[in-house]
Amino acid sequence: MAQTTINIRMDEDLKKQAEYLFSEFGMNMTTAFTIFTKAVVRERKIPFEISVGSDDFFNEYNQKRIKKSIESIRAGKGVAHDLIEVADE
């Protein structure tokens, strides 16, 4: 079977995490993506559920607020708050 090359762009940290995990499974990135692609072709669907809105933390409003906060901190305008730990009873 002829081989081909695929270029995939992704976040560098995500790539490192995936490579580490795949190595724990005893495989490399190519093998992992090949397994994924074979499952998609065989099952004729993505082999896991993809959904929207299950985690409100990642909604558009929160993401904009987080980015604004990061910009403020980088500009030296951040406010430090004390972390208060509450003991479990």
HTML snippet that shows the backbone in 3Dmol.js (N, CA, C, O; Angstrom):
<script src="https://3Dmol.org/build/3Dmol-min.js"></script>
<div id="view" style="width:600px;height:400px;position:relative"></div>
<script>
const pdb = `
ATOM      1  N   MET A   1       0.846  -1.175   0.000  1.00  0.00           N
ATOM      2  CA  MET A   1       0.000   0.000   0.000  1.00  0.00           C
ATOM      3  C   MET A   1       0.892   1.238   0.000  1.00  0.00           C
ATOM      4  O   MET A   1       1.841   1.329   0.779  1.00  0.00           O
ATOM      5  N   ALA A   2       0.584   2.180  -0.869  1.00  0.00           N
ATOM      6  CA  ALA A   2       1.362   3.420  -0.954  1.00  0.00           C
ATOM      7  C   ALA A   2       1.123   4.282   0.286  1.00  0.00           C
ATOM      8  O   ALA A   2       0.021   4.317   0.835  1.00  0.00           O
ATOM      9  N   GLN A   3       2.162   4.964   0.705  1.00  0.00           N
ATOM     10  CA  GLN A   3       2.085   5.842   1.870  1.00  0.00           C
ATOM     11  C   GLN A   3       1.977   7.292   1.410  1.00  0.00           C
ATOM     12  O   GLN A   3       2.448   7.637   0.326  1.00  0.00           O
ATOM     13  N   THR A   4       1.363   8.137   2.225  1.00  0.00           N
ATOM     14  CA  THR A   4       1.272   9.567   1.944  1.00  0.00           C
ATOM     15  C   THR A   4       1.554  10.331   3.225  1.00  0.00           C
ATOM     16  O   THR A   4       1.508   9.764   4.316  1.00  0.00           O
ATOM     17  N   THR A   5       1.843  11.604   3.093  1.00  0.00           N
ATOM     18  CA  THR A   5       2.139  12.457   4.246  1.00  0.00           C
ATOM     19  C   THR A   5       0.987  13.426   4.455  1.00  0.00           C
ATOM     20  O   THR A   5       0.435  13.969   3.498  1.00  0.00           O
ATOM     21  N   ILE A   6       0.631  13.639   5.718  1.00  0.00           N
ATOM     22  CA  ILE A   6      -0.412  14.598   6.100  1.00  0.00           C
ATOM     23  C   ILE A   6       0.210  15.573   7.085  1.00  0.00           C
ATOM     24  O   ILE A   6       0.875  15.153   8.032  1.00  0.00           O
ATOM     25  N   ASN A   7       0.006  16.861   6.879  1.00  0.00           N
ATOM     26  CA  ASN A   7       0.467  17.881   7.816  1.00  0.00           C
ATOM     27  C   ASN A   7      -0.725  18.354   8.637  1.00  0.00           C
ATOM     28  O   ASN A   7      -1.763  18.715   8.083  1.00  0.00           O
ATOM     29  N   ILE A   8      -0.573  18.351   9.953  1.00  0.00           N
ATOM     30  CA  ILE A   8      -1.640  18.771  10.855  1.00  0.00           C
ATOM     31  C   ILE A   8      -1.108  19.875  11.750  1.00  0.00           C
ATOM     32  O   ILE A   8      -0.029  19.746  12.327  1.00  0.00           O
ATOM     33  N   ARG A   9      -1.865  20.964  11.867  1.00  0.00           N
ATOM     34  CA  ARG A   9      -1.474  22.057  12.752  1.00  0.00           C
ATOM     35  C   ARG A   9      -2.277  21.928  14.036  1.00  0.00           C
ATOM     36  O   ARG A   9      -3.492  21.731  14.002  1.00  0.00           O
ATOM     37  N   MET A  10      -1.580  22.042  15.187  1.00  0.00           N
ATOM     38  CA  MET A  10      -2.258  22.021  16.482  1.00  0.00           C
ATOM     39  C   MET A  10      -1.405  22.749  17.498  1.00  0.00           C
ATOM     40  O   MET A  10      -0.227  23.023  17.265  1.00  0.00           O
ATOM     41  N   ASP A  11      -2.012  23.056  18.617  1.00  0.00           N
ATOM     42  CA  ASP A  11      -1.326  23.714  19.715  1.00  0.00           C
ATOM     43  C   ASP A  11      -0.127  22.868  20.143  1.00  0.00           C
ATOM     44  O   ASP A  11      -0.233  21.648  20.271  1.00  0.00           O
ATOM     45  N   GLU A  12       1.003  23.520  20.360  1.00  0.00           N
ATOM     46  CA  GLU A  12       2.242  22.813  20.707  1.00  0.00           C
ATOM     47  C   GLU A  12       2.116  22.025  22.010  1.00  0.00           C
ATOM     48  O   GLU A  12       2.591  20.892  22.100  1.00  0.00           O
ATOM     49  N   ASP A  13       1.477  22.623  23.018  1.00  0.00           N
ATOM     50  CA  ASP A  13       1.316  21.916  24.291  1.00  0.00           C
ATOM     51  C   ASP A  13       0.422  20.686  24.131  1.00  0.00           C
ATOM     52  O   ASP A  13       0.695  19.637  24.715  1.00  0.00           O
ATOM     53  N   LEU A  14      -0.642  20.816  23.343  1.00  0.00           N
ATOM     54  CA  LEU A  14      -1.531  19.683  23.086  1.00  0.00           C
ATOM     55  C   LEU A  14      -0.761  18.555  22.404  1.00  0.00           C
ATOM     56  O   LEU A  14      -0.931  17.384  22.743  1.00  0.00           O
ATOM     57  N   LYS A  15       0.084  18.917  21.443  1.00  0.00           N
ATOM     58  CA  LYS A  15       0.891  17.918  20.736  1.00  0.00           C
ATOM     59  C   LYS A  15       1.814  17.184  21.705  1.00  0.00           C
ATOM     60  O   LYS A  15       1.920  15.958  21.660  1.00  0.00           O
ATOM     61  N   LYS A  16       2.480  17.934  22.580  1.00  0.00           N
ATOM     62  CA  LYS A  16       3.390  17.313  23.546  1.00  0.00           C
ATOM     63  C   LYS A  16       2.641  16.366  24.479  1.00  0.00           C
ATOM     64  O   LYS A  16       3.110  15.265  24.767  1.00  0.00           O
ATOM     65  N   GLN A  17       1.473  16.803  24.950  1.00  0.00           N
ATOM     66  CA  GLN A  17       0.675  15.958  25.838  1.00  0.00           C
ATOM     67  C   GLN A  17       0.234  14.679  25.124  1.00  0.00           C
ATOM     68  O   GLN A  17       0.287  13.587  25.691  1.00  0.00           O
ATOM     69  N   ALA A  18      -0.201  14.833  23.874  1.00  0.00           N
ATOM     70  CA  ALA A  18      -0.644  13.665  23.102  1.00  0.00           C
ATOM     71  C   ALA A  18       0.522  12.718  22.843  1.00  0.00           C
ATOM     72  O   ALA A  18       0.376  11.505  22.990  1.00  0.00           O
ATOM     73  N   GLU A  19       1.678  13.259  22.458  1.00  0.00           N
ATOM     74  CA  GLU A  19       2.843  12.406  22.206  1.00  0.00           C
ATOM     75  C   GLU A  19       3.234  11.627  23.458  1.00  0.00           C
ATOM     76  O   GLU A  19       3.568  10.445  23.384  1.00  0.00           O
ATOM     77  N   TYR A  20       3.189  12.291  24.599  1.00  0.00           N
ATOM     78  CA  TYR A  20       3.525  11.615  25.855  1.00  0.00           C
ATOM     79  C   TYR A  20       2.545  10.476  26.129  1.00  0.00           C
ATOM     80  O   TYR A  20       2.950   9.357  26.446  1.00  0.00           O
ATOM     81  N   LEU A  21       1.253  10.774  26.005  1.00  0.00           N
ATOM     82  CA  LEU A  21       0.232   9.761  26.257  1.00  0.00           C
ATOM     83  C   LEU A  21       0.354   8.600  25.274  1.00  0.00           C
ATOM     84  O   LEU A  21       0.291   7.436  25.670  1.00  0.00           O
ATOM     85  N   PHE A  22       0.528   8.917  23.998  1.00  0.00           N
ATOM     86  CA  PHE A  22       0.664   7.860  22.997  1.00  0.00           C
ATOM     87  C   PHE A  22       1.886   6.990  23.292  1.00  0.00           C
ATOM     88  O   PHE A  22       1.842   5.774  23.105  1.00  0.00           O
ATOM     89  N   SER A  23       2.969   7.607  23.749  1.00  0.00           N
ATOM     90  CA  SER A  23       4.165   6.821  24.083  1.00  0.00           C
ATOM     91  C   SER A  23       3.876   5.891  25.262  1.00  0.00           C
ATOM     92  O   SER A  23       4.416   4.786  25.327  1.00  0.00           O
ATOM     93  N   GLU A  24       3.024   6.335  26.198  1.00  0.00           N
ATOM     94  CA  GLU A  24       2.613   5.473  27.307  1.00  0.00           C
ATOM     95  C   GLU A  24       1.832   4.263  26.776  1.00  0.00           C
ATOM     96  O   GLU A  24       1.875   3.183  27.367  1.00  0.00           O
ATOM     97  N   PHE A  25       1.125   4.450  25.667  1.00  0.00           N
ATOM     98  CA  PHE A  25       0.386   3.355  25.024  1.00  0.00           C
ATOM     99  C   PHE A  25       1.298   2.492  24.156  1.00  0.00           C
ATOM    100  O   PHE A  25       0.880   1.449  23.651  1.00  0.00           O
ATOM    101  N   GLY A  26       2.556   2.934  23.984  1.00  0.00           N
ATOM    102  CA  GLY A  26       3.500   2.187  23.163  1.00  0.00           C
ATOM    103  C   GLY A  26       3.387   2.491  21.684  1.00  0.00           C
ATOM    104  O   GLY A  26       3.698   1.649  20.841  1.00  0.00           O
ATOM    105  N   MET A  27       2.936   3.707  21.368  1.00  0.00           N
ATOM    106  CA  MET A  27       2.803   4.082  19.953  1.00  0.00           C
ATOM    107  C   MET A  27       3.238   5.518  19.754  1.00  0.00           C
ATOM    108  O   MET A  27       3.413   6.266  20.716  1.00  0.00           O
ATOM    109  N   ASN A  28       3.411   5.899  18.494  1.00  0.00           N
ATOM    110  CA  ASN A  28       3.746   7.276  18.168  1.00  0.00           C
ATOM    111  C   ASN A  28       2.515   7.986  17.608  1.00  0.00           C
ATOM    112  O   ASN A  28       1.445   7.391  17.484  1.00  0.00           O
ATOM    113  N   MET A  29       2.681   9.251  17.277  1.00  0.00           N
ATOM    114  CA  MET A  29       1.567  10.063  16.778  1.00  0.00           C
ATOM    115  C   MET A  29       0.992   9.477  15.485  1.00  0.00           C
ATOM    116  O   MET A  29      -0.226   9.447  15.307  1.00  0.00           O
ATOM    117  N   THR A  30       1.856   9.017  14.589  1.00  0.00           N
ATOM    118  CA  THR A  30       1.396   8.453  13.317  1.00  0.00           C
ATOM    119  C   THR A  30       0.504   7.247  13.554  1.00  0.00           C
ATOM    120  O   THR A  30      -0.561   7.134  12.948  1.00  0.00           O
ATOM    121  N   THR A  31       0.928   6.345  14.430  1.00  0.00           N
ATOM    122  CA  THR A  31       0.136   5.149  14.725  1.00  0.00           C
ATOM    123  C   THR A  31      -1.206   5.530  15.335  1.00  0.00           C
ATOM    124  O   THR A  31      -2.237   4.964  14.970  1.00  0.00           O
ATOM    125  N   ALA A  32      -1.201   6.484  16.261  1.00  0.00           N
ATOM    126  CA  ALA A  32      -2.439   6.910  16.916  1.00  0.00           C
ATOM    127  C   ALA A  32      -3.423   7.494  15.903  1.00  0.00           C
ATOM    128  O   ALA A  32      -4.610   7.167  15.929  1.00  0.00           O
ATOM    129  N   PHE A  33      -2.934   8.356  15.012  1.00  0.00           N
ATOM    130  CA  PHE A  33      -3.830   8.943  14.017  1.00  0.00           C
ATOM    131  C   PHE A  33      -4.297   7.907  13.001  1.00  0.00           C
ATOM    132  O   PHE A  33      -5.416   7.996  12.496  1.00  0.00           O
ATOM    133  N   THR A  34      -3.457   6.935  12.703  1.00  0.00           N
ATOM    134  CA  THR A  34      -3.863   5.860  11.795  1.00  0.00           C
ATOM    135  C   THR A  34      -4.976   5.030  12.429  1.00  0.00           C
ATOM    136  O   THR A  34      -5.948   4.682  11.758  1.00  0.00           O
ATOM    137  N   ILE A  35      -4.840   4.710  13.719  1.00  0.00           N
ATOM    138  CA  ILE A  35      -5.887   3.966  14.425  1.00  0.00           C
ATOM    139  C   ILE A  35      -7.190   4.757  14.422  1.00  0.00           C
ATOM    140  O   ILE A  35      -8.257   4.203  14.156  1.00  0.00           O
ATOM    141  N   PHE A  36      -7.101   6.057  14.718  1.00  0.00           N
ATOM    142  CA  PHE A  36      -8.288   6.917  14.711  1.00  0.00           C
ATOM    143  C   PHE A  36      -8.951   6.918  13.338  1.00  0.00           C
ATOM    144  O   PHE A  36     -10.167   6.754  13.232  1.00  0.00           O
ATOM    145  N   THR A  37      -8.157   7.102  12.289  1.00  0.00           N
ATOM    146  CA  THR A  37      -8.694   7.192  10.933  1.00  0.00           C
ATOM    147  C   THR A  37      -9.327   5.867  10.506  1.00  0.00           C
ATOM    148  O   THR A  37     -10.381   5.864   9.870  1.00  0.00           O
ATOM    149  N   LYS A  38      -8.699   4.751  10.846  1.00  0.00           N
ATOM    150  CA  LYS A  38      -9.286   3.445  10.515  1.00  0.00           C
ATOM    151  C   LYS A  38     -10.632   3.259  11.213  1.00  0.00           C
ATOM    152  O   LYS A  38     -11.566   2.718  10.622  1.00  0.00           O
ATOM    153  N   ALA A  39     -10.738   3.706  12.477  1.00  0.00           N
ATOM    154  CA  ALA A  39     -12.009   3.601  13.203  1.00  0.00           C
ATOM    155  C   ALA A  39     -13.082   4.457  12.545  1.00  0.00           C
ATOM    156  O   ALA A  39     -14.231   4.031  12.429  1.00  0.00           O
ATOM    157  N   VAL A  40     -12.715   5.662  12.112  1.00  0.00           N
ATOM    158  CA  VAL A  40     -13.679   6.550  11.437  1.00  0.00           C
ATOM    159  C   VAL A  40     -14.180   5.907  10.152  1.00  0.00           C
ATOM    160  O   VAL A  40     -15.382   5.898   9.888  1.00  0.00           O
ATOM    161  N   VAL A  41     -13.267   5.371   9.355  1.00  0.00           N
ATOM    162  CA  VAL A  41     -13.646   4.751   8.078  1.00  0.00           C
ATOM    163  C   VAL A  41     -14.492   3.502   8.331  1.00  0.00           C
ATOM    164  O   VAL A  41     -15.512   3.300   7.673  1.00  0.00           O
ATOM    165  N   ARG A  42     -14.072   2.667   9.281  1.00  0.00           N
ATOM    166  CA  ARG A  42     -14.788   1.419   9.568  1.00  0.00           C
ATOM    167  C   ARG A  42     -16.203   1.700  10.084  1.00  0.00           C
ATOM    168  O   ARG A  42     -17.165   1.081   9.631  1.00  0.00           O
ATOM    169  N   GLU A  43     -16.325   2.638  11.035  1.00  0.00           N
ATOM    170  CA  GLU A  43     -17.615   2.916  11.668  1.00  0.00           C
ATOM    171  C   GLU A  43     -18.434   3.966  10.923  1.00  0.00           C
ATOM    172  O   GLU A  43     -19.624   4.144  11.181  1.00  0.00           O
ATOM    173  N   ARG A  44     -17.770   4.662   9.987  1.00  0.00           N
ATOM    174  CA  ARG A  44     -18.413   5.718   9.201  1.00  0.00           C
ATOM    175  C   ARG A  44     -18.971   6.815  10.103  1.00  0.00           C
ATOM    176  O   ARG A  44     -20.023   7.391   9.825  1.00  0.00           O
ATOM    177  N   LYS A  45     -18.241   7.094  11.199  1.00  0.00           N
ATOM    178  CA  LYS A  45     -18.594   8.171  12.130  1.00  0.00           C
ATOM    179  C   LYS A  45     -17.383   8.450  13.001  1.00  0.00           C
ATOM    180  O   LYS A  45     -16.450   7.649  13.061  1.00  0.00           O
ATOM    181  N   ILE A  46     -17.403   9.592  13.677  1.00  0.00           N
ATOM    182  CA  ILE A  46     -16.375   9.890  14.663  1.00  0.00           C
ATOM    183  C   ILE A  46     -16.619   8.918  15.818  1.00  0.00           C
ATOM    184  O   ILE A  46     -17.747   8.829  16.304  1.00  0.00           O
ATOM    185  N   PRO A  47     -15.602   8.189  16.269  1.00  0.00           N
ATOM    186  CA  PRO A  47     -15.830   7.137  17.257  1.00  0.00           C
ATOM    187  C   PRO A  47     -15.998   7.619  18.703  1.00  0.00           C
ATOM    188  O   PRO A  47     -15.740   6.864  19.641  1.00  0.00           O
ATOM    189  N   PHE A  48     -16.420   8.845  18.880  1.00  0.00           N
ATOM    190  CA  PHE A  48     -16.736   9.363  20.203  1.00  0.00           C
ATOM    191  C   PHE A  48     -17.714  10.511  20.022  1.00  0.00           C
ATOM    192  O   PHE A  48     -17.837  11.074  18.934  1.00  0.00           O
ATOM    193  N   GLU A  49     -18.409  10.851  21.104  1.00  0.00           N
ATOM    194  CA  GLU A  49     -19.426  11.899  21.036  1.00  0.00           C
ATOM    195  C   GLU A  49     -18.781  13.276  20.991  1.00  0.00           C
ATOM    196  O   GLU A  49     -17.841  13.553  21.736  1.00  0.00           O
ATOM    197  N   ILE A  50     -19.287  14.134  20.120  1.00  0.00           N
ATOM    198  CA  ILE A  50     -18.875  15.531  20.049  1.00  0.00           C
ATOM    199  C   ILE A  50     -20.112  16.352  20.381  1.00  0.00           C
ATOM    200  O   ILE A  50     -21.154  16.203  19.742  1.00  0.00           O
ATOM    201  N   SER A  51     -19.996  17.221  21.383  1.00  0.00           N
ATOM    202  CA  SER A  51     -21.156  18.007  21.783  1.00  0.00           C
ATOM    203  C   SER A  51     -20.740  19.447  22.043  1.00  0.00           C
ATOM    204  O   SER A  51     -19.555  19.765  22.155  1.00  0.00           O
ATOM    205  N   VAL A  52     -21.736  20.298  22.136  1.00  0.00           N
ATOM    206  CA  VAL A  52     -21.509  21.717  22.368  1.00  0.00           C
ATOM    207  C   VAL A  52     -22.236  22.122  23.643  1.00  0.00           C
ATOM    208  O   VAL A  52     -23.332  21.642  23.932  1.00  0.00           O
ATOM    209  N   GLY A  53     -21.606  23.013  24.398  1.00  0.00           N
ATOM    210  CA  GLY A  53     -22.295  23.609  25.533  1.00  0.00           C
ATOM    211  C   GLY A  53     -22.332  22.767  26.789  1.00  0.00           C
ATOM    212  O   GLY A  53     -23.075  23.091  27.715  1.00  0.00           O
ATOM    213  N   SER A  54     -21.556  21.699  26.855  1.00  0.00           N
ATOM    214  CA  SER A  54     -21.600  20.880  28.053  1.00  0.00           C
ATOM    215  C   SER A  54     -20.816  21.513  29.203  1.00  0.00           C
ATOM    216  O   SER A  54     -21.008  21.137  30.360  1.00  0.00           O
ATOM    217  N   ASP A  55     -19.940  22.464  28.900  1.00  0.00           N
ATOM    218  CA  ASP A  55     -19.139  23.116  29.927  1.00  0.00           C
ATOM    219  C   ASP A  55     -19.234  24.619  29.735  1.00  0.00           C
ATOM    220  O   ASP A  55     -18.593  25.179  28.846  1.00  0.00           O
ATOM    221  N   ASP A  56     -20.029  25.266  30.565  1.00  0.00           N
ATOM    222  CA  ASP A  56     -20.247  26.704  30.424  1.00  0.00           C
ATOM    223  C   ASP A  56     -18.988  27.533  30.608  1.00  0.00           C
ATOM    224  O   ASP A  56     -18.949  28.687  30.183  1.00  0.00           O
ATOM    225  N   PHE A  57     -17.961  26.975  31.229  1.00  0.00           N
ATOM    226  CA  PHE A  57     -16.716  27.713  31.422  1.00  0.00           C
ATOM    227  C   PHE A  57     -16.151  28.184  30.087  1.00  0.00           C
ATOM    228  O   PHE A  57     -15.572  29.268  30.008  1.00  0.00           O
ATOM    229  N   PHE A  58     -16.310  27.388  29.048  1.00  0.00           N
ATOM    230  CA  PHE A  58     -15.705  27.705  27.757  1.00  0.00           C
ATOM    231  C   PHE A  58     -16.628  28.508  26.841  1.00  0.00           C
ATOM    232  O   PHE A  58     -16.380  28.591  25.638  1.00  0.00           O
ATOM    233  N   ASN A  59     -17.695  29.105  27.399  1.00  0.00           N
ATOM    234  CA  ASN A  59     -18.568  29.905  26.536  1.00  0.00           C
ATOM    235  C   ASN A  59     -17.856  31.191  26.110  1.00  0.00           C
ATOM    236  O   ASN A  59     -16.837  31.568  26.689  1.00  0.00           O
ATOM    237  N   GLU A  60     -18.393  31.846  25.112  1.00  0.00           N
ATOM    238  CA  GLU A  60     -17.753  33.016  24.517  1.00  0.00           C
ATOM    239  C   GLU A  60     -17.548  34.145  25.529  1.00  0.00           C
ATOM    240  O   GLU A  60     -16.499  34.791  25.533  1.00  0.00           O
ATOM    241  N   TYR A  61     -18.532  34.383  26.376  1.00  0.00           N
ATOM    242  CA  TYR A  61     -18.425  35.452  27.375  1.00  0.00           C
ATOM    243  C   TYR A  61     -17.239  35.201  28.308  1.00  0.00           C
ATOM    244  O   TYR A  61     -16.422  36.095  28.527  1.00  0.00           O
ATOM    245  N   ASN A  62     -17.145  33.996  28.853  1.00  0.00           N
ATOM    246  CA  ASN A  62     -16.052  33.688  29.780  1.00  0.00           C
ATOM    247  C   ASN A  62     -14.704  33.769  29.098  1.00  0.00           C
ATOM    248  O   ASN A  62     -13.745  34.261  29.693  1.00  0.00           O
ATOM    249  N   GLN A  63     -14.605  33.304  27.877  1.00  0.00           N
ATOM    250  CA  GLN A  63     -13.328  33.356  27.171  1.00  0.00           C
ATOM    251  C   GLN A  63     -12.877  34.804  26.956  1.00  0.00           C
ATOM    252  O   GLN A  63     -11.697  35.115  27.118  1.00  0.00           O
ATOM    253  N   LYS A  64     -13.813  35.690  26.593  1.00  0.00           N
ATOM    254  CA  LYS A  64     -13.469  37.108  26.429  1.00  0.00           C
ATOM    255  C   LYS A  64     -13.022  37.722  27.755  1.00  0.00           C
ATOM    256  O   LYS A  64     -12.063  38.492  27.798  1.00  0.00           O
ATOM    257  N   ARG A  65     -13.722  37.376  28.831  1.00  0.00           N
ATOM    258  CA  ARG A  65     -13.370  37.911  30.155  1.00  0.00           C
ATOM    259  C   ARG A  65     -11.987  37.424  30.600  1.00  0.00           C
ATOM    260  O   ARG A  65     -11.202  38.194  31.154  1.00  0.00           O
ATOM    261  N   ILE A  66     -11.698  36.153  30.357  1.00  0.00           N
ATOM    262  CA  ILE A  66     -10.387  35.600  30.716  1.00  0.00           C
ATOM    263  C   ILE A  66      -9.288  36.287  29.920  1.00  0.00           C
ATOM    264  O   ILE A  66      -8.258  36.654  30.485  1.00  0.00           O
ATOM    265  N   LYS A  67      -9.488  36.467  28.616  1.00  0.00           N
ATOM    266  CA  LYS A  67      -8.483  37.136  27.784  1.00  0.00           C
ATOM    267  C   LYS A  67      -8.250  38.569  28.253  1.00  0.00           C
ATOM    268  O   LYS A  67      -7.113  39.041  28.278  1.00  0.00           O
ATOM    269  N   LYS A  68      -9.337  39.266  28.629  1.00  0.00           N
ATOM    270  CA  LYS A  68      -9.215  40.634  29.133  1.00  0.00           C
ATOM    271  C   LYS A  68      -8.429  40.647  30.441  1.00  0.00           C
ATOM    272  O   LYS A  68      -7.595  41.526  30.658  1.00  0.00           O
ATOM    273  N   SER A  69      -8.694  39.673  31.315  1.00  0.00           N
ATOM    274  CA  SER A  69      -7.970  39.583  32.584  1.00  0.00           C
ATOM    275  C   SER A  69      -6.489  39.308  32.366  1.00  0.00           C
ATOM    276  O   SER A  69      -5.638  39.887  33.042  1.00  0.00           O
ATOM    277  N   ILE A  70      -6.186  38.433  31.429  1.00  0.00           N
ATOM    278  CA  ILE A  70      -4.788  38.123  31.119  1.00  0.00           C
ATOM    279  C   ILE A  70      -4.073  39.367  30.603  1.00  0.00           C
ATOM    280  O   ILE A  70      -2.936  39.639  30.988  1.00  0.00           O
ATOM    281  N   GLU A  71      -4.739  40.120  29.735  1.00  0.00           N
ATOM    282  CA  GLU A  71      -4.150  41.358  29.218  1.00  0.00           C
ATOM    283  C   GLU A  71      -3.878  42.342  30.352  1.00  0.00           C
ATOM    284  O   GLU A  71      -2.835  42.995  30.364  1.00  0.00           O
ATOM    285  N   SER A  72      -4.811  42.456  31.311  1.00  0.00           N
ATOM    286  CA  SER A  72      -4.633  43.358  32.449  1.00  0.00           C
ATOM    287  C   SER A  72      -3.436  42.936  33.297  1.00  0.00           C
ATOM    288  O   SER A  72      -2.631  43.773  33.706  1.00  0.00           O
ATOM    289  N   ILE A  73      -3.324  41.654  33.554  1.00  0.00           N
ATOM    290  CA  ILE A  73      -2.205  41.145  34.358  1.00  0.00           C
ATOM    291  C   ILE A  73      -0.882  41.420  33.655  1.00  0.00           C
ATOM    292  O   ILE A  73       0.081  41.858  34.284  1.00  0.00           O
ATOM    293  N   ARG A  74      -0.834  41.164  32.360  1.00  0.00           N
ATOM    294  CA  ARG A  74       0.404  41.403  31.599  1.00  0.00           C
ATOM    295  C   ARG A  74       0.769  42.884  31.560  1.00  0.00           C
ATOM    296  O   ARG A  74       1.943  43.240  31.457  1.00  0.00           O
ATOM    297  N   ALA A  75      -0.241  43.738  31.645  1.00  0.00           N
ATOM    298  CA  ALA A  75      -0.002  45.181  31.639  1.00  0.00           C
ATOM    299  C   ALA A  75       0.297  45.705  33.044  1.00  0.00           C
ATOM    300  O   ALA A  75       0.454  46.911  33.239  1.00  0.00           O
ATOM    301  N   GLY A  76       0.375  44.814  34.005  1.00  0.00           N
ATOM    302  CA  GLY A  76       0.679  45.219  35.378  1.00  0.00           C
ATOM    303  C   GLY A  76      -0.501  45.803  36.120  1.00  0.00           C
ATOM    304  O   GLY A  76      -0.321  46.468  37.140  1.00  0.00           O
ATOM    305  N   LYS A  77      -1.705  45.570  35.630  1.00  0.00           N
ATOM    306  CA  LYS A  77      -2.898  46.131  36.257  1.00  0.00           C
ATOM    307  C   LYS A  77      -3.701  45.093  37.030  1.00  0.00           C
ATOM    308  O   LYS A  77      -4.849  45.341  37.400  1.00  0.00           O
ATOM    309  N   GLY A  78      -3.106  43.942  37.271  1.00  0.00           N
ATOM    310  CA  GLY A  78      -3.808  42.872  37.978  1.00  0.00           C
ATOM    311  C   GLY A  78      -3.966  43.182  39.450  1.00  0.00           C
ATOM    312  O   GLY A  78      -3.212  43.978  40.010  1.00  0.00           O
ATOM    313  N   VAL A  79      -4.942  42.557  40.073  1.00  0.00           N
ATOM    314  CA  VAL A  79      -5.193  42.713  41.498  1.00  0.00           C
ATOM    315  C   VAL A  79      -4.993  41.351  42.154  1.00  0.00           C
ATOM    316  O   VAL A  79      -5.591  40.362  41.731  1.00  0.00           O
ATOM    317  N   ALA A  80      -4.150  41.299  43.192  1.00  0.00           N
ATOM    318  CA  ALA A  80      -3.904  40.064  43.909  1.00  0.00           C
ATOM    319  C   ALA A  80      -4.989  39.852  44.958  1.00  0.00           C
ATOM    320  O   ALA A  80      -5.368  40.787  45.664  1.00  0.00           O
ATOM    321  N   HIS A  81      -5.473  38.660  45.054  1.00  0.00           N
ATOM    322  CA  HIS A  81      -6.472  38.295  46.060  1.00  0.00           C
ATOM    323  C   HIS A  81      -5.927  37.146  46.895  1.00  0.00           C
ATOM    324  O   HIS A  81      -5.173  36.308  46.401  1.00  0.00           O
ATOM    325  N   ASP A  82      -6.312  37.117  48.158  1.00  0.00           N
ATOM    326  CA  ASP A  82      -5.906  36.000  49.022  1.00  0.00           C
ATOM    327  C   ASP A  82      -6.771  34.791  48.711  1.00  0.00           C
ATOM    328  O   ASP A  82      -7.969  34.917  48.456  1.00  0.00           O
ATOM    329  N   LEU A  83      -6.153  33.624  48.736  1.00  0.00           N
ATOM    330  CA  LEU A  83      -6.884  32.383  48.566  1.00  0.00           C
ATOM    331  C   LEU A  83      -7.294  31.901  49.939  1.00  0.00           C
ATOM    332  O   LEU A  83      -6.457  31.713  50.822  1.00  0.00           O
ATOM    333  N   ILE A  84      -8.582  31.703  50.108  1.00  0.00           N
ATOM    334  CA  ILE A  84      -9.099  31.252  51.390  1.00  0.00           C
ATOM    335  C   ILE A  84      -9.506  29.796  51.243  1.00  0.00           C
ATOM    336  O   ILE A  84     -10.389  29.458  50.456  1.00  0.00           O
ATOM    337  N   GLU A  85      -8.842  28.935  52.021  1.00  0.00           N
ATOM    338  CA  GLU A  85      -9.149  27.519  51.980  1.00  0.00           C
ATOM    339  C   GLU A  85     -10.174  27.200  53.048  1.00  0.00           C
ATOM    340  O   GLU A  85     -10.067  27.673  54.180  1.00  0.00           O
ATOM    341  N   VAL A  86     -11.158  26.406  52.698  1.00  0.00           N
ATOM    342  CA  VAL A  86     -12.206  26.004  53.634  1.00  0.00           C
ATOM    343  C   VAL A  86     -12.001  24.528  53.910  1.00  0.00           C
ATOM    344  O   VAL A  86     -11.947  23.715  52.987  1.00  0.00           O
ATOM    345  N   ALA A  87     -11.889  24.186  55.181  1.00  0.00           N
ATOM    346  CA  ALA A  87     -11.686  22.789  55.571  1.00  0.00           C
ATOM    347  C   ALA A  87     -12.971  22.012  55.392  1.00  0.00           C
ATOM    348  O   ALA A  87     -14.059  22.517  55.668  1.00  0.00           O
ATOM    349  N   ASP A  88     -12.839  20.770  54.926  1.00  0.00           N
ATOM    350  CA  ASP A  88     -14.006  19.874  54.838  1.00  0.00           C
ATOM    351  C   ASP A  88     -14.404  19.456  56.241  1.00  0.00           C
ATOM    352  O   ASP A  88     -13.551  19.216  57.095  1.00  0.00           O
ATOM    353  N   GLU A  89     -15.685  19.372  56.468  1.00  0.00           N
ATOM    354  CA  GLU A  89     -16.153  18.968  57.800  1.00  0.00           C
ATOM    355  C   GLU A  89     -16.473  17.502  57.827  1.00  0.00           C
ATOM    356  O   GLU A  89     -16.882  16.978  58.863  1.00  0.00           O
TER     357      GLU A  89
END
`;
const viewer = $3Dmol.createViewer("view");
viewer.addModel(pdb, "pdb");
viewer.setStyle({}, {cartoon: {color: "spectrum"}});
viewer.zoomTo();
viewer.render();
</script>
